[in-house]
């Protein structure tokens, strides 16, 4: 695996924790942490499939504009400088002016410099969450790894702004295909917007994923064999529309491996129908659509469901139905309607906060024979596991490293209803 010098902010920035550790050791460390975490439920090693890329793997970053913090309090009336960047490690209220990000989209160092050169002479203030005042909020940057398309969104508080100089700064430094201004009036420090205005270029950008399927159960505990097998196995190529605020896997090239493993699981389980809960814009659903009769993709964000319908049409996929609803409510309605279809499997891919307790109880009551839980927060999954093991047995656990140089990892847990035969 390729290694490079750590980022200039490494050690101070709260984003990365292991840039100075050889990647093979990072993967081994994650495997050991997972083995200890799941020891009460799983007796054996947990393989971690490595990320195919180590640097510039993130397709989205969202540094914020903040008033600068000083070790010694400034005198009354002092006007704090506005800085653009991430947060300091261990001091989440302290902004770190960021000049580069080696895991973010390529070219962001030039973009950061250009945006700083644009806003500093204007005296625009960064938003202060304590005082609930300030104009500049965040800089949302997205790119597509296979198409090379880029998007930049400047998020501000309400108010007049001459956006032409900002657009010029972005175009000269970053060559974005899509540039927006977003307006957010809430009090939280989040990269979202109540209103969006397209300033330049296309409304969306496009990404392509190439899904290669792991073909056999025998490679499940052999990452090297799995990677070799995936190069020639059955798969598909998919196109996705990405809008400013839509969710898309942070590491798209890593997501190709993740979706390949999910597709292989669906082929082994061989359900007639698939329920994709927390389906987003359809990445998992589309990866598996030609293996089943129908996919129901349930997602509570309407914009994501709409992107999914568009993406289904672009990819010529006609057997995925997008349902905009809270998963806990959808499962309640399934109970009222008599359950899932007869030979159905379920994929769960919840946010970092995990499953709502009501959703867990309702899923266990519905008792689909096969469930694959995909988790970006293994601690939350381990905490939920006793609730599933009342009705299920844990048949397999593995992981994909979607987040090199950080403590995070994506885990896949295979659950089989008690009384059902093991997966072949």
N, C-alpha and C positions, 0 to 999 in steps of 0.2 A: 504494500500500500504506500502511496506517495505521502511524504511528509514535507512540511515547509516551516519556515520560521513563524513563531507565534505572532499574532496581531500586536500592533503597537500598544493597544489598550489591554492586552491580556494580563490578568491579575487584578485589574481595577474594575473592568466591566463585569457586570453581573450575568452576562449571557453565557460565556464559555467557562468550563472548569477543568479542561484536560488537554489544552492545545499542546502542552509540552510533554505529553505522554504518547509513546508510539501507539499507532492506531490498533495494532493487534492486541496490545495490552489493554486498551480501552474496551475492546469487545470482550476480552476475557474477564475483565472486572465487572462488566454489566452482567455477564452470565452468572458469576458468583453471587452478585447481589440478588438476582432473580431466584437462584436456587435457594438461597436462605429465606427469601420472602415467601416463596410458595412451598417450602418444606412441609408445613402442616397438611398440605393437600396433594403434593406431587413428590414422589420418591424417585429422584433421578436428576440428571443434568438437564439444563434448558439451553438449547443451542440458540445462538444469536447470529442471524445472517447479516453480514456486513453491508454497509451502505456502498453503492457503486462509486460514489464521489465523496470526497472529504472536505473540499473547499468550494465556496460559492454555491453550496447546495440549496440554500434557502431561496425560495421564489417570492418571499414576502418579508419585508421588515417595516417597522413603523416607529422610528425614533420620534421623540416628542420635543417640542420647544418649551423650555422652562426658565424661570429666573435663576440665575447662578447662585449657588450657596457658597458661603465663605466660612472658614474655620473660626475667624473672629467676627462677631456681628458688626455690620457696617453702621455708621452713625445714622440718626434719624434723618429722613428725607433723601437718603442715598438711593439712586436709581440703579437697580441691579441689571447687569448685562443679561441678555437673552442668549441661551445656549441651545444647540440642537444635538440631541444624542440619546443614549440609553442611560441606565441607572448604574450607580457604583455598586460593586459587590458588597453585600451586607449593609448597605445604606440606601435603601430603596427610595428615600425622599431626596437623595442627592443626585442631581443630574451630572452626567459625565459628557462633556463636549466630545463628540465622536468624529474622528477624521477618516477612519476606515472601518470596515467590517469584513473579515475574510471568509465568513460563512454566508454573507448576504449576496445579493445579486452583483455580478461583475460591474465595475465602473462606479459604484456608489461613492467612492472616495472623491471622484471628480464632481459628482452631484452634490455631496455635502459642501464642498468648497464653494461651488457656484451659488447654492442657496444661501450660505452664510454671507457671501459677498453681496447678494441681493438684499437681504433683510436688515443687515446691521446698519447701513447708512440711513435707512428709513426710520429707525428707532421703534420698530414694531415690537411689542412686548410679548413674551411667552406667557402662557396661561399659568396662573398661580392657583393651585387647588385649595390652598389654605384660605386665601382671600377671595377666591372665586372671581378673579379678574384677570384680564390679559386677552390678547387677540390671536396670536399664533398658537395652534394646538399640536399638530402632528404632521409628519411627512410620511405618507404611505407609499412604499415603493414595491412594485411587483414586476417579475419577469417570467417568461416562459422558456424553459430550458431547451426544448427541441425546436421551437420556431424562432426563438431569439427576440420575440416581441416584448415591449416594456410599457409600463404604466406608472405614472406618478400622480398622487393626489395630495394637494395641500389642504389641510383641514384647519379652519379658523373659526373663531367666534363670529356671530353676526356683525355686519358692518361693511362699509364701502372699502373697496380695494381695487387699485389699478393692477389687473392681473397680467397685462402684456409684458412687463419686464420680467415677471416670474416665468412666464412661458418661454421667453427668450433665453433665460438663464438655464432652464432645463433642456431645451432643444440643443443648445450649444455644448452642454457638458455631458448629456446622457442619451440624447437621440431617442427620446421616448416616442412611442407610437400613439399614446393616449395620455392626455394631461387634463386633470380635473381640479376644480376647487370644491371642497365640501364644507358645509356650514353645520356646526354643532353647537347647541345652546345648553347642553347639560353640564353638570358640575364634575363629572368623572374624567379621569385622564385616560381616555380610550380612543382608539383610532376608528371612529365611526362618524356618521354624518346624518343629519336630519334632511339636508338638501344637497344635491349634487349638480354642479354645472360643468359641462364639457367645455374646456377651453381650447383644446386642440386635438386633432386626429380622430381616431376611431373610438366609438363608445366602449368597446371591449377589446381584449386581446385573446389570442387563441393559443392553446397548448395541445400537444399530441402526446399520448402515452402509448407505449408498445408493451403489451402484456404477454409475457411468456409463462407458460404454465409448468409447474413442477409435476412430472407425469406419474410418479409412483410413490406409494406409502413408504417404500424402502429408503427413500432419501430423506425422510422426515428428521432423522437424528444424525444426518451427515451433511453439514452445510456445504462442504466442497463438492460432493456428489450432486447436491441439489442445484448449485449454481451451474455446474456443467450440464445437467439434464435440461435446465430451463432454456439453454441456448437453442435447442432444436425442438422443443416441445410445442404442442398446440398453443395457440394464443390469438391475439387480435390487436389491431391498431385503432385507437380511439381519439377523436377530436373533442375538445372542450372549449366552450366560451367562458371567459373569466371576466366578470364585471367588477367594479371597484371594491365592493364590500362583500363579495361572495367568498365562501370557504372553499379552499382547495388544499390538498395535501402539501405541507410545507416543503418537503423534499420530493419533487415529482419523480426523479429517477429512482429513488428508494421506494416510492409508492408503486412503481411498476413491479418491483419484487414482491411487495406486500400483496398487491392485487393478484399477482400470479399464484401466490400461496392460497389465497382465498378461492380463486378459480379452481385450483387443484382439489381443494376440500369439497367444493360443490360437485365436482365430477365424481369424486369417490363416494360421497353421500347419495348422489343421484336422486334428488327430490324432483317431484313434478313442478312444484312452485317454490319460490324463494321470497322471504320477507326481509327486506333490507331496512332495518330500523336505525334512525339517524342517518338517512341516506344522502344528505347534502345534495350536490348537483348530479349525482348518479354514478360516481366512479366505480363503486363496487357493483352496482346493479348492471352497468353496461359490460363490465368485465366478465360477468357470468350469464348474461341474458341468453346467449345461444346454447346454453346447457340446460335450460329449463323451459317449461311451458309459459310461465308468467312470473314477473317480479313486481312486488308491491314495495315501493320506496317511500318511506314515511319520514318527513322532515318538517320541523316547525317554522322554518324561515321561508316565507313565501317567495322571496327573490331567488333562493336556491332551487326551489321546486320549478320556478319558471325557467331558470337556466337549464335545469335537467330536461325539461320538455323540449327546449330548443336543441340541446345536445343530442337527445334521442333522434330528432328529425334529421340532424346533420349526419349522424352515424347510421341512419337507416334502420333504427331499432324500434320495433313496433310493439313489443310485449312487456314494456316497463310502464307501470302506472304510478304517477307521482301524486302523493297525498300530503297536503299541508296540514299537519296536526301535531300536537304534543304526543309523544310516544305513549305516555301513561294513559292518555285519553283514548288513543287508538286501540290499545290493548283492552281497555274497559269495553269499548264497543265490540271488539272481537269476542269477548266473553258473552256479551248480550246476544250476539249474532250466532253463537254456537261454535266458536273457535276458529282455528286456521283450517285451510283445506287439508284433506286427508294425508297426503304424502308431502309434507312441507318441511323446509328447513329455515332457520332464522339466523341472520347475521346481525350482531349488535356492534355499533361503532359510536358509542356515546362521547360527549365532550370530556374534558379532563375531570370534571366534577362527578362523572359516573352516572349510574342509573338512579332515577327517583325511586325511593323505597316502594311506592305504590306500583311502579312499573315492574319492579322485581317480583313482587307478590303476584301480580296479574300474569306475568309471563310464566311463573312456576305453576300457577293454576291452569293456564292454557296447555302447558306441558307439551310443546312441540318436541318431536323425538330427537332432533339434532339442532344444536345451537353452537355457533362460532362467535365468541366474544373477542372483539378487537379493541384493545385498550392502549391509550397513550399515557395512562397513569397507572402503572402496575400496583402501587400501594392501594389505590381505590379498588381495583379489581380484587386484590387479595382480601380486602375488608368486606367486599360483597360476597365472596365465595361461599361462606357458610349458608347463606340464604338460598343459593342454587343447589348445594349438595344435599339438601333435604329431598330433592326429587331427581337429581342428576349425579352422574359420576364424571370426574375429570379424566378424559381419555388422552389428551395431548396438550403440551404447552411448548411453545417456541416463541422466538422474537425476531424482529427485524430492526436493525439500528437505523432509524430515520434521522437521528440527531447527533452526528459525530461531534466530539469535543465537549459534550454536555452530559449530565447524568441521565438524560431521558432515553427511553427506548419504547418501541411499540410491541405489545405482547398479543399473541393469539392463543386463546384457550378453547379447546374442543370439549363440549359438554354433550353427553349422551344420556337420555332419559333412562332411569333405572328400569330394567326389564327389557330394554332394547338390546339387540345384538351389537357387538363391537363393530366399528367401522372397518371394512375390509382393507 
